[in-house]
């Protein structure tokens, strides 16, 4: 048995422990593991007949090679946002230049050469680790006949079909830590702090981080906000605080009522432009309306930097071990998942069957911009 593994999309803490778990369990069974570098760019660019290409785009994984990787964050395999079904002609590997015709949208579907490369490399099962974009292409490969076992990761925790994705707990922990740290400067200068967190379409990270850090107001991607009303609330929070400051957390995908999501730059292969800047703009709007000075801070990549916390190591190792266990049982086309507190496996294409978003009616006070956690019994550990 020869297993391929790759990590796609944004990095999160927990990827390396997952890679290690797959490698060690596979080795115990006498199987070989090959890592593809830079996400889906690895299978796209690798030339199985060229030793230099194999060295550039793959990495043999052995127990010794992964012995210490679980102690650090990120991914030793590196990552990218490559989408092999929509490749610009200029981005095609040299060996494919002029051999594939673009579709009506001007991009090239490279699925056929990827399947051929995987077959030539004798990859029996491929394990992609990623968010819904990465895993959606894994589902495509499975439909085309490749055996695939998917593992969900994203700090937004928004892959449909699972209650938990690798990286979420650490992102929340980092956010809470930095929010509390910012209280010292915010309180010292008697200001209003506006802290921007990652969260394109789902506000779960901001909502849970704000809930745990007990901030005054939280703005999520799912619910547009009235900037005047928010400014009045934040000013009142400051006045009511004996230390004379207040804290506002905002998802990067949040938007003002009547406004637009703040995006910039060219869209990536999955149609996503870079987000960010709502925190800075919001801070300026609050200052203009209240006359109160602002501390505006985007946590950005600090949320996903550094080693994973214990929960992300636990889930990452469990997902990796379970993937190999299911392969040993002869299964494929599945996505590792946590449902109602239990490890389970869902159909691999479930990630494209729906959307995972904050249940605003159940967990968010949209009039006062606050988490509303009034019922806990019977809910999963992270409430959603």
Secondary structure as the mmCIF struct_conf table of DSSP 4:
data_model
#
loop_
_struct_conf.conf_type_id
_struct_conf.id
_struct_conf.beg_label_comp_id
_struct_conf.beg_label_asym_id
_struct_conf.beg_label_seq_id
_struct_conf.end_label_comp_id
_struct_conf.end_label_asym_id
_struct_conf.end_label_seq_id
STRN STRN1 UNK A 2 UNK A 7
BEND BEND1 UNK A 9 UNK A 10
TURN_TY1_P TURN_TY1_P1 UNK A 13 UNK A 14
HELX_RH_AL_P HELX_RH_AL_P1 UNK A 15 UNK A 28
TURN_TY1_P TURN_TY1_P2 UNK A 29 UNK A 30
STRN STRN2 UNK A 32 UNK A 36
BEND BEND2 UNK A 37 UNK A 38
TURN_TY1_P TURN_TY1_P3 UNK A 39 UNK A 39
HELX_RH_AL_P HELX_RH_AL_P2 UNK A 40 UNK A 45
TURN_TY1_P TURN_TY1_P4 UNK A 48 UNK A 49
HELX_RH_AL_P HELX_RH_AL_P3 UNK A 51 UNK A 57
STRN STRN3 UNK A 58 UNK A 61
TURN_TY1_P TURN_TY1_P5 UNK A 63 UNK A 68
HELX_RH_3T_P HELX_RH_3T_P1 UNK A 69 UNK A 71
BEND BEND3 UNK A 72 UNK A 74
TURN_TY1_P TURN_TY1_P6 UNK A 76 UNK A 77
TURN_TY1_P TURN_TY1_P7 UNK A 84 UNK A 85
BEND BEND4 UNK A 86 UNK A 86
STRN STRN4 UNK A 87 UNK A 88
HELX_RH_3T_P HELX_RH_3T_P2 UNK A 89 UNK A 91
BEND BEND5 UNK A 92 UNK A 92
HELX_RH_3T_P HELX_RH_3T_P3 UNK A 94 UNK A 96
TURN_TY1_P TURN_TY1_P8 UNK A 97 UNK A 99
BEND BEND6 UNK A 100 UNK A 100
TURN_TY1_P TURN_TY1_P9 UNK A 104 UNK A 105
BEND BEND7 UNK A 106 UNK A 106
STRN STRN5 UNK A 107 UNK A 108
HELX_RH_AL_P HELX_RH_AL_P4 UNK A 111 UNK A 120
TURN_TY1_P TURN_TY1_P10 UNK A 121 UNK A 122
STRN STRN6 UNK A 125 UNK A 130
BEND BEND8 UNK A 131 UNK A 131
HELX_RH_AL_P HELX_RH_AL_P5 UNK A 132 UNK A 143
TURN_TY1_P TURN_TY1_P11 UNK A 144 UNK A 145
STRN STRN7 UNK A 147 UNK A 152
STRN STRN8 UNK A 153 UNK A 153
TURN_TY1_P TURN_TY1_P12 UNK A 155 UNK A 156
TURN_TY1_P TURN_TY1_P13 UNK A 160 UNK A 161
BEND BEND9 UNK A 163 UNK A 163
STRN STRN9 UNK A 166 UNK A 166
TURN_TY1_P TURN_TY1_P14 UNK A 167 UNK A 167
HELX_RH_AL_P HELX_RH_AL_P6 UNK A 168 UNK A 188
TURN_TY1_P TURN_TY1_P15 UNK A 189 UNK A 190
STRN STRN10 UNK A 192 UNK A 197
BEND BEND10 UNK A 200 UNK A 201
HELX_RH_AL_P HELX_RH_AL_P7 UNK A 204 UNK A 213
TURN_TY1_P TURN_TY1_P16 UNK A 214 UNK A 214
BEND BEND11 UNK A 216 UNK A 216
STRN STRN11 UNK A 217 UNK A 219
TURN_TY1_P TURN_TY1_P17 UNK A 221 UNK A 222
BEND BEND12 UNK A 223 UNK A 223
STRN STRN12 UNK A 225 UNK A 225
HELX_RH_AL_P HELX_RH_AL_P8 UNK A 227 UNK A 240
BEND BEND13 UNK A 241 UNK A 241
TURN_TY1_P TURN_TY1_P18 UNK A 242 UNK A 243
STRN STRN13 UNK A 246 UNK A 251
TURN_TY1_P TURN_TY1_P19 UNK A 252 UNK A 253
STRN STRN14 UNK A 256 UNK A 256
TURN_TY1_P TURN_TY1_P20 UNK A 257 UNK A 258
STRN STRN15 UNK A 263 UNK A 264
BEND BEND14 UNK A 265 UNK A 265
TURN_TY1_P TURN_TY1_P21 UNK A 269 UNK A 270
BEND BEND15 UNK A 271 UNK A 271
HELX_LH_PP_P HELX_LH_PP_P1 UNK A 272 UNK A 273
STRN STRN16 UNK A 274 UNK A 275
HELX_RH_AL_P HELX_RH_AL_P9 UNK A 278 UNK A 290
STRN STRN17 UNK A 294 UNK A 298
HELX_RH_3T_P HELX_RH_3T_P4 UNK A 300 UNK A 303
BEND BEND16 UNK A 304 UNK A 304
BEND BEND17 UNK A 306 UNK A 306
HELX_RH_AL_P HELX_RH_AL_P10 UNK A 310 UNK A 328
TURN_TY1_P TURN_TY1_P22 UNK A 329 UNK A 330
BEND BEND18 UNK A 333 UNK A 333
STRN STRN18 UNK A 334 UNK A 339
TURN_TY1_P TURN_TY1_P23 UNK A 340 UNK A 341
STRN STRN19 UNK A 342 UNK A 347
HELX_RH_3T_P HELX_RH_3T_P5 UNK A 348 UNK A 352
BEND BEND19 UNK A 353 UNK A 353
HELX_RH_AL_P HELX_RH_AL_P11 UNK A 360 UNK A 363
STRN STRN20 UNK A 364 UNK A 365
TURN_TY1_P TURN_TY1_P24 UNK A 366 UNK A 369
STRN STRN21 UNK A 370 UNK A 371
TURN_TY1_P TURN_TY1_P25 UNK A 377 UNK A 378
BEND BEND20 UNK A 379 UNK A 379
TURN_TY1_P TURN_TY1_P26 UNK A 381 UNK A 382
#
